[in-house]
């Protein structure tokens, strides 16, 4: 049902597809985000699947245009914009302003259903969570090196950073996994803290399904309960995994992949949320490769964000490099060096930025990846622009930008082309 009340537009849409469409538009206006892309809508089964099967893009486009006309007749103007081959939609802000008090993001997640609700598991500010991630990763390395006391000290640091139930649950699960190696008194103290947390009721739903059995299983050998009773408890835990267990590692990988897809769909904030959740779950699985990949994804999503200061990004990049060295992971990563250089450029530390660029060039002198080469040209151009290097002519900078753009377009790297557009906009402002 659609109508007006006291001069204001009120909408009640009973069809889920159009409810999703309108809520997407409202959420984008509320957060001042990019327009809703047709491709993003069409990739959702709600729009592209009908009673007779898969719809072509033309059919879905016509359906949306028809709905736009209905809305316009009721006083709600939905703007359609063309950007080359791309089509986007947005609410006309001159005729309709979305209330800032309404939680359209929550409603959007409810309409989508499924794992989008996972985004609400991460509640602390990004800076707090990154500090938690850094402490947790340092604990991983300390434990791998046999420094049990130091590892537990880092875990205590992680607990002190936040009282968030999800992050605390992940920390206690890790403590449960490693504390058996500590001296008896310390191990029992940490066990008591972890079990008190389990019994506190702070964990519920899927979070409890993930972490309660992990903590209980890890401490089975430290309990004074008889073996027969422990077997019964473990029987119940095993049965629980068979009926409603969660593949935590699979979920972490799915979130990291979805985060990258969301970034390609020009939704960086949603992508970052996926990476935040993904790295917490990766730490829980004790998978160094997945932990490192998750941290890199977060750092890549922060390249143009002012959510955290440059020094935090640099700390993350340095930790990423150190973690790779400790676990022998991705040590020849030109992308990591170039991303590190980007953060140094942002902090105006051009000597360290130049050193990182040279390290990347050394790596690229061997086996080359097209995207890495494009990233190199892009970073060199950004370095010249931000430093206002007299030795680098504007023509040379433009040549590097053009080379990077050509490669990104050739390999279809959407995130890369967006970076080029931002840099070209800066170049037009250069005196």
Buried (B, 14 or more C-beta within 10 A) or exposed (E): EBEEEEEEBEBEBEEEBBBBBBBBBBBBBBEEBBBBBBBBBBEBEBBBEEEEEEBEEEEBBEBBEEBBEEBEEEBBBBBBEEEEEEBBBBBEEEEBEBEEEEEBBBBBBBBBEEBBBBBEBBEBEBEBBBBBBBBBBBBBBBBBEEBBEBBBBBBBBBBEBBEBBBBBBBBBBBBBBBBBBBEEEBBBBBBEBBBEBBEEEBBEEBBBBBBBBBBBBBBBEBEEEEEEEBEEBBEEBEEEEEEEBEEBBEBBBBBBEBBBBBBBBBBBBBBBBBBBBBBBBBBBBBBBEBBBBBBBBBBBBBBEEEBBEBEBBBBBBEBBBEBBEBBEBBEEBBBBBBBBBBBBBBBEBBEBBBBBBEBBBEBBEEEEEEBBBBBBBBBBBBBBBBBEBEEBEEEBBEEBBBBBBEBBBEBEBEBBBBBBEEBBEEBEEEE
